[in-house]
Amino acid sequence: MGANMARRLKDEGYILTAVYDSEPSKRTSLGNELRCEAAATPARVAECSDTILTVISDDAGMRHIFSPQRSDSLLTYAQGRLFINCATLSPQVHRDIETLLEQHGGHSLEACMAGSITQARNGTLYLMCGGKVEVFERAKLLLASLSASIRHIGGAGEAAKVKALVNMVMNINTAGLAEGLGLGAALGLDLSMLRDVFGQTGAASRVLETDGEDMQYRSHDCYFSAAHAAKDSGIALALGRAAGVSLPVAQTTLEQYQRLVALGKGELDKSAVAELTFLDRERDS
């Protein structure tokens, strides 16, 4: 996602100064492609830049790159910089990062993304933003180059709550579609016909459009991984527990994605949950 956002910004005429990835080969390749520095540390990215976008896999990774105990973290050169943090993380992490950055003279905005690699490359993401209004206004022009629609949700952590719910419902829909198609296959129904009927009835969903054919033909090239689906459903369930809300369907969905991860299939697309619902495939698993 981050690499394709960088490509999009390059196309839009922004000057890219540096890129960083924890895997040296990836950052070197991307730096060569975009004709910018392949930074050796996160700190170097902030040193070279006035605006820094981060796309981090999980809470621990985010805290690592913003660690006040590390001389190579983004905080080293936070003064006066704008940090736009695009990953799906726990709301508290976004609040903590905002506090840390303000203590170091920087500014933070969460810009939670709805969309996949294709939307990142084409600049058609849906962005849910959380943070101070004045910081949002500072970031708005750049974000417009990455998105089809931008919405300011509220203060730090608020957009992360909404994004967790978006992904929770998406994951439930994905697992539900996998069960519908898996049962259809077991009943001997033509799955192309079944998908068409689903699309014309109350079974229609965005997931049907994006994942239905992939489930039918076992094409699970990764646009949004099963491991990330598990992580994001876990964030939503933690919010539910804190609010005292029971989420049994979300819990079952999480367990399905955790099972995929345990089977070594976490890096497949979330559509791979269908591998657990088709009888012939379940035996393979």
C-alpha positions as CSV (number, residue, x, y, z in Angstrom):
1,M,0.0,0.0,0.0
2,G,2.7,2.4,1.0
3,A,4.7,1.8,-2.2
4,N,1.7,2.4,-4.4
5,M,0.8,5.6,-2.5
6,A,4.3,6.8,-3.1
7,R,4.0,6.0,-6.8
8,R,0.7,7.9,-7.0
9,L,2.2,11.0,-5.3
10,K,5.2,10.9,-7.7
11,D,2.7,10.9,-10.6
12,E,0.9,13.8,-9.1
13,G,4.1,15.9,-9.1
14,Y,5.1,15.7,-5.5
15,I,8.8,15.6,-4.7
16,L,9.7,12.4,-2.9
17,T,12.8,12.7,-0.8
18,A,13.1,9.3,0.8
19,V,11.4,5.9,1.3
20,Y,12.0,3.3,4.0
21,D,11.0,-0.3,4.4
22,S,12.3,-2.8,7.0
23,E,13.4,-5.0,4.2
24,P,16.5,-3.4,2.6
25,S,15.9,-4.9,-0.9
26,K,12.4,-3.5,-1.0
27,R,13.5,0.0,0.0
28,T,16.4,0.0,-2.4
29,S,14.2,-1.2,-5.3
30,L,11.5,1.4,-4.6
31,G,14.1,4.2,-4.1
32,N,15.6,3.4,-7.5
33,E,12.2,3.3,-9.1
34,L,11.1,6.6,-7.7
35,R,14.5,8.3,-7.9
36,C,14.7,9.1,-4.3
37,E,16.8,8.1,-1.3
38,A,16.4,4.6,0.1
39,A,16.7,5.6,3.7
40,A,18.5,3.4,6.1
41,T,16.4,4.4,9.1
42,P,12.9,5.9,9.7
43,A,14.8,8.9,11.3
44,R,16.5,9.6,7.9
45,V,13.1,9.8,6.2
46,A,11.9,12.5,8.7
47,E,15.2,14.3,8.4
48,C,14.8,14.6,4.6
49,S,11.1,15.5,4.6
50,D,8.5,18.0,5.8
51,T,5.6,15.5,5.4
52,I,6.0,11.8,6.3
53,L,3.4,9.1,5.5
54,T,3.5,5.8,7.4
55,V,1.8,2.5,6.5
56,I,2.6,0.1,9.3
57,S,1.3,-3.4,9.8
58,D,0.4,-3.4,13.5
59,D,0.5,-1.6,16.9
60,A,3.9,-2.9,17.8
61,G,5.4,-1.8,14.6
62,M,4.0,1.7,14.9
63,R,5.3,2.1,18.5
64,H,8.7,0.9,17.3
65,I,9.1,3.6,14.6
66,F,7.9,6.3,17.0
67,S,9.9,5.0,20.0
68,P,11.3,7.9,22.1
69,Q,14.0,5.4,23.3
70,R,15.4,4.9,19.8
71,S,17.8,7.4,18.1
72,D,16.7,6.0,14.7
73,S,13.0,6.6,15.2
74,L,10.8,9.2,13.5
75,L,10.7,11.3,16.6
76,T,14.4,12.2,16.2
77,Y,13.4,14.7,13.5
78,A,9.8,15.4,14.4
79,Q,10.1,19.1,14.9
80,G,7.8,21.0,12.5
81,R,7.0,17.9,10.5
82,L,3.6,16.5,9.6
83,F,3.1,12.8,10.0
84,I,0.2,11.1,8.2
85,N,-0.4,7.7,9.6
86,C,-2.4,5.4,7.4
87,A,-2.5,2.0,9.0
88,T,-5.4,0.3,10.8
89,L,-4.3,0.4,14.4
90,S,-5.8,0.4,17.8
91,P,-7.3,3.9,18.6
92,Q,-5.1,4.3,21.7
93,V,-2.0,3.9,19.6
94,H,-3.0,6.9,17.4
95,R,-3.7,8.9,20.5
96,D,-0.3,8.0,22.0
97,I,1.5,8.9,18.8
98,E,-0.2,12.2,18.6
99,T,0.9,13.0,22.1
100,L,4.5,11.9,21.5
101,L,4.7,14.0,18.3
102,E,3.4,17.1,19.9
103,Q,5.9,16.7,22.7
104,H,8.6,16.6,20.1
105,G,7.2,19.6,18.1
106,G,5.5,17.6,15.3
107,H,2.0,17.1,14.2
108,S,0.0,13.9,13.7
109,L,-3.0,12.9,11.6
110,E,-4.5,9.4,11.2
111,A,-5.7,8.8,7.7
112,C,-7.3,5.3,7.8
113,M,-7.7,3.8,4.4
114,A,-10.6,1.9,2.8
115,G,-9.5,0.3,-0.4
116,S,-6.8,-2.0,-1.7
117,I,-3.5,-1.8,-3.7
118,T,-5.4,-0.8,-6.9
119,Q,-7.1,2.1,-5.2
120,A,-3.8,3.2,-3.6
121,R,-2.1,3.2,-7.0
122,N,-5.0,5.1,-8.7
123,G,-5.5,7.6,-6.0
124,T,-9.1,6.5,-5.3
125,L,-8.9,5.5,-1.6
126,Y,-11.6,6.4,0.9
127,L,-9.8,8.2,3.8
128,M,-11.2,8.5,7.3
129,C,-9.1,11.0,9.2
130,G,-8.6,11.6,12.9
131,G,-6.8,14.4,14.6
132,K,-6.9,18.2,15.1
133,V,-8.8,20.2,12.5
134,E,-5.9,22.4,11.8
135,V,-3.6,19.4,11.1
136,F,-6.3,17.9,8.9
137,E,-6.5,21.2,6.9
138,R,-2.7,21.1,6.4
139,A,-2.8,17.6,5.0
140,K,-6.0,17.9,3.0
141,L,-4.4,18.9,-0.4
142,L,-1.9,16.0,-0.3
143,L,-4.6,13.6,0.7
144,A,-6.8,14.7,-2.1
145,S,-4.2,13.2,-4.5
146,L,-4.6,9.8,-2.9
147,S,-8.3,9.6,-2.5
148,A,-11.7,9.8,-4.1
149,S,-13.2,11.0,-0.8
150,I,-11.9,12.3,2.5
151,R,-13.8,12.6,5.7
152,H,-12.6,14.1,9.0
153,I,-14.2,11.9,11.7
154,G,-13.0,13.6,14.9
155,G,-10.0,13.7,17.2
156,A,-7.1,11.2,17.4
157,G,-8.3,7.7,17.6
158,E,-11.8,8.3,16.3
159,A,-11.1,7.4,12.7
160,A,-9.4,4.3,13.9
161,K,-12.6,3.3,15.7
162,V,-14.6,3.7,12.5
163,K,-12.0,1.9,10.4
164,A,-12.0,-1.1,12.8
165,L,-15.8,-1.3,12.4
166,V,-15.6,-1.1,8.6
167,N,-13.1,-3.9,8.5
168,M,-15.1,-6.0,11.1
169,V,-18.2,-5.8,8.9
170,M,-16.2,-6.4,5.7
171,N,-14.6,-9.5,7.3
172,I,-18.0,-10.8,8.4
173,N,-19.4,-10.3,4.9
174,T,-16.4,-12.1,3.4
175,A,-16.8,-15.1,5.7
176,G,-20.5,-15.2,5.1
177,L,-20.1,-15.1,1.3
178,A,-17.5,-17.9,1.6
179,E,-20.1,-20.0,3.5
180,G,-22.8,-19.3,0.9
181,L,-20.6,-20.3,-2.0
182,G,-19.2,-23.3,-0.2
183,L,-22.7,-24.6,0.6
184,G,-23.8,-23.9,-3.0
185,A,-20.9,-25.9,-4.3
186,A,-21.8,-28.8,-1.9
187,L,-25.4,-28.7,-3.2
188,G,-24.1,-29.0,-6.8
189,L,-25.2,-25.5,-7.8
190,D,-23.5,-23.6,-10.6
191,L,-21.5,-20.9,-8.7
192,S,-21.5,-18.4,-11.6
193,M,-25.3,-18.5,-11.6
194,L,-25.3,-18.3,-7.8
195,R,-23.1,-15.3,-7.7
196,D,-25.4,-13.6,-10.3
197,V,-28.4,-14.3,-8.2
198,F,-26.7,-13.1,-5.0
199,G,-25.9,-9.8,-6.9
200,Q,-29.6,-9.2,-7.7
201,T,-30.9,-10.0,-4.2
202,G,-30.4,-9.2,-0.6
203,A,-27.2,-11.3,-0.7
204,A,-25.5,-8.5,-2.7
205,S,-22.5,-6.8,-1.2
206,R,-19.3,-5.1,-2.2
207,V,-17.4,-8.2,-1.1
208,L,-19.4,-10.2,-3.6
209,E,-18.1,-7.9,-6.3
210,T,-14.5,-8.0,-5.2
211,D,-14.1,-11.5,-3.8
212,G,-16.8,-13.8,-5.2
213,E,-15.1,-14.8,-8.4
214,D,-11.8,-15.2,-6.6
215,M,-13.5,-17.6,-4.1
216,Q,-15.0,-19.6,-6.9
217,Y,-11.8,-20.0,-8.9
218,R,-9.4,-20.1,-5.9
219,S,-7.6,-17.0,-7.0
220,H,-6.2,-15.5,-3.7
221,D,-3.6,-13.0,-4.9
222,C,-3.2,-10.7,-2.0
223,Y,-4.9,-7.3,-1.9
224,F,-5.9,-7.5,1.8
225,S,-4.4,-10.4,3.6
226,A,-6.1,-12.9,5.9
227,A,-3.5,-12.0,8.6
228,H,-4.6,-8.4,8.4
229,A,-8.2,-9.4,8.5
230,A,-7.5,-11.3,11.7
231,K,-5.7,-8.4,13.2
232,D,-8.4,-5.9,12.4
233,S,-11.3,-8.1,13.6
234,G,-9.2,-8.4,16.8
235,I,-9.1,-4.7,17.2
236,A,-12.9,-4.4,16.8
237,L,-13.5,-7.2,19.3
238,A,-11.3,-5.4,21.8
239,L,-13.3,-2.3,21.4
240,G,-16.5,-4.4,21.9
241,R,-15.2,-5.9,25.1
242,A,-14.2,-2.4,26.4
243,A,-17.7,-1.1,25.6
244,G,-19.5,-4.2,27.1
245,V,-20.9,-5.2,23.7
246,S,-21.2,-8.9,22.7
247,L,-20.1,-9.6,19.1
248,P,-20.5,-13.3,18.5
249,V,-20.5,-13.1,14.7
250,A,-17.3,-11.1,14.7
251,Q,-15.8,-13.5,17.1
252,T,-16.5,-16.5,14.9
253,T,-15.2,-14.6,11.9
254,L,-12.0,-13.8,13.8
255,E,-11.6,-17.5,14.6
256,Q,-11.9,-18.4,10.9
257,Y,-9.1,-16.0,9.9
258,Q,-7.0,-17.2,12.8
259,R,-7.4,-20.7,11.5
260,L,-6.1,-19.6,8.1
261,V,-3.1,-18.0,9.7
262,A,-2.4,-21.1,11.7
263,L,-2.5,-23.1,8.5
264,G,0.2,-20.9,7.0
265,K,-2.2,-19.1,4.7
266,G,-2.2,-15.7,6.4
267,E,-0.5,-14.0,3.5
268,L,-3.2,-15.0,1.1
269,D,-6.0,-12.6,0.3
270,K,-8.9,-12.5,2.8
271,S,-10.9,-14.3,0.0
272,A,-9.0,-17.4,1.0
273,V,-11.4,-17.9,3.9
274,A,-13.4,-19.8,1.3
275,E,-10.7,-22.5,1.5
276,L,-12.3,-23.4,4.9
277,T,-15.9,-23.6,3.6
278,F,-15.7,-25.7,0.4
279,L,-15.8,-29.4,1.3
280,D,-13.1,-30.4,-1.2
281,R,-10.8,-27.6,-0.1
282,E,-11.4,-28.1,3.6
283,R,-9.9,-31.6,3.2
284,D,-6.8,-30.0,1.6
285,S,-6.5,-27.7,4.6
